[in-house]
Amino acid sequence: MPGTLFLIPNTLGETEALASVLPEQVQQITSQLDYFVAENAKTARAFLKLVNAQHPLAKPLQEITISELNVNTPAAALAGLLAPLLAGRDGGLVSEAGVPAVADPGADLVRLAHQHNIPVRPLVGPSSLLLAVMASGLNGQSFAFNGYLPTDAAQRTTRIKELELRSRKEKQTQLFIETPYRNAAMLEALIAACAPGTLLCVATDLSLPSETIRTMTASQWKSAKAPDFHKKPTVFLLLGQ
């Protein structure tokens, strides 16, 4: 009988206050596992050290297996990552930040687990995307996550206008993210490309002490002071009016 694949959320940034974002049950389950799939083994070990401070790990950290799954992992390697579970061993897919398989390379592994009838159990934890929607004041009944927009300025402007048109037509909130050091360029592009009345939300460092969330029209953003978001994880949202 195969083991269970637990989908383990992580914090959204550097914090030792696990209890403020991860339920007790999540920490307990994590502490009992000895096989993990993670985007980066080093940061996964750092996460497990935080868990260990509250719930002692079932095995010493050096005896816990951590296999890596990231954008460089070939599709052919996924089956090998599930081999321990097919042999009956429980395992955890742990995110680099937030929840696994959402804006995260783990989705293909989860799909393959279903194909092999491996039980998949998602655990509760912080999602920057849902937190941003909750706090934005934009439409939470219909929204779409679009990942990263093009880095080329002209292509990015075209894409913003496409998303704004779709948002206005369908009354649908559009979400996207950016490499943190390009946050200022993204906000400038949004202000320039969007109609004056389009609502823009900038949500930074969600769930962290430095969290900031602000929603204004593109016109209001144009004369406002830029947020303190350089090199900080940020979610951008727009809703065409």
N, C-alpha and C positions, 0 to 999 in steps of 0.2 A: 504494500500500500504506500503511495507516495506521501511525502511530507507536505507541509503547508508552506506556501510562500506568503510571508507577512510583508506588507507594504508599510515601511516605517518612516514617518515624517521626521524632519530635522528642524532645528531652529532656523530662523531667517537671517541670522547674523551672529556675531560673537556675543555670547551670553552664557553665564554659568547658572542662570536661574531657570533650569529645565522645567521646574514645577509650574512656572507661569505660562508655559506654552505647550507642554506635553503632559497629557494625563498620566496618572500613576500607573494605570494598567499598561500603557504603551511602554513605559520605562521597565516595568516588570517583565513583560514579554521579551523585550529587547535583551535584557540581562541574561535570559535563559538560553538564547541562541548562540551557536558556535560556528555558524556559517552565514556570511553576508556577501551580497553583491553591491558594490558601490562605485560611484563615478571616480573616486579617488581614495585609495587605500589609506593614505596618510591622514586625511581629514576624517575618514570614517573611524580611525583609531582614536582621534581626538574626541569625537562624539561619544564613543564607547567609554572613554575615560570619565566623561561627565556623567554618563549613566552609572558607571561603577561607583562614583562618589555617593550616589543615593541608593543604588541597588547593586550589591556585589555581583560581578559577573560569574556565571556558572563555571567558567574556565578562565585561567590566566590569559591576559590579552595576547601573549605571544603564541598561545595554542589555538586561538580563534582564526579561522580561515576567512580572508577577505579577497574576493575576486573582483577585478575591475571591469566595469561596463561604461564606456563613454563613446563619444562620436567617432573614435578611431577603432572601435571594436568591430571586426567583420561579422556579418550576419551568420556566417558559418560557425562562429564561436559560441553562439547563444545556447545551442544544445548542450555544450559542455558545462555551461554555467548552471544548467538545471539538473545535471547528472546526480549531484548529491540528494536533491529532492526526490528524484525518481527512485533513488535507493532507499527512501524512507526517512531522510533527514530533514527536519524543518530548517527553513532559511529565511533571511530577511533581505529585502531590497531597500536600501537606505538612500535617501536623497542627499544631495550635497547641501541643499537648502529647501525648506518647504516640503511638499508632498511628492512622493515618487510618481513617475510616469506622467506628470503634468508639467509641461515645459521642461522635460527631463528625459534622458535617453532610455529610461526603463520600460517604456510602453511596449516595445517589441518583445521583451522578455516576458512580460505579463501575458501578452497574446499567445506566445508559444506555450506558456504554462497552461493556459486554458485548453490548447490543442492536445496537450498530454494529460488532461484531466487532473492536473495538480490543483488542489484547493488554493484559492487566492483570498487573502483576508486583509482588506485595507484598514489601517489604524488611524485614529483621529489625530490631527495636528494642524499647524498653521499653513495656510495657502495664501501667498501674497496676492494672487489674482482675486480670490473671493473676498479677502479683507479689503482690497481696493474697491471692488464693486460695492460692498457694504457701506463703505465710508464716503463714497463719491457723491451720493445723491443723484446719480444718473440712473438710467433704467436697469433695474435688477431683474425684470421679468424676461428680458431678451438681451443677451450680450454675447460677444464673440471674441475669442483670444486669437490674435494674429501673429504671435511670436515677434521676431525682429523684422523691422522694415529695412528696405535697401539702404546701404551706406552711401551710394552715389546720390548727390544732392538732387539732381533732376529726377531720378527714378523715385527717390523718397517723396518728393513733392507730388509726383503723379500718384503714388500709392496713397498718400494722405488724402488727396482729393477724392480718390475712389472710395476710400473708407468713409469719408465724410458724407458723400452722396448716398452710399448704402445706409449709413446711420440715419440720415434724414428721411430717406424713403421708407425704411423698415422700422424707424423709431428704435433702433438697436444700438446699445452701447458697444463701442469698439475699444478693445484693450490691446496694448502692445508693450514691449520692453525694449531696452537699449543697453548696449555695453556702457557701464556706469560712467566712464570718462567722456562719453559722448552725450550725456544727458542735456547739457546746455544747448548743443547743436540741435538736438531733437525738439526741445521746447521752442527754440527760435524758428525752426521749420514749421512747426504746428501753428504758431502765431501768424506766420507769413502766409501759409497756405489756406488756412481755414477762414470761413466767413466770420465776421465780427461777432455774431450771436451764438456761434457754436460753443458749447460748453466743454471745457478742458479741465481734467483733474490730474494733478501730479501727486502721487503717493510714494513717499520715500521712507526707507528703513522701517517698514511695517513691523509692529510688535516689539520694536527695540526702543530704548529710552530716547533716542534721537528721532523718533518717528515724526514726520510732518505730512499732512494731507490738506490739499487746498483745491477747491473747485471754483472756477470763474469763467467768464466768457473769454473768447480769444481777444476781444477788444480790451477787456480789463487786464488780462495778462500782459498785454503790450505795454501798459504803463506801470505795471507792478514790479516790485523788486524780485529778482530771480530767487528761487528757493535755494537753500544750502544743500545741494544734492550732487556735488562733484564727487565722482568715484563712489557713490552710494547706490545700492540697488533701488530702482525706481520703476513703478508701473505708471504708464500713461493711459488715460482714458479720454474718449471724446464722444459727444452726443450732438449730432446735428439738429438744429432747430428750424 
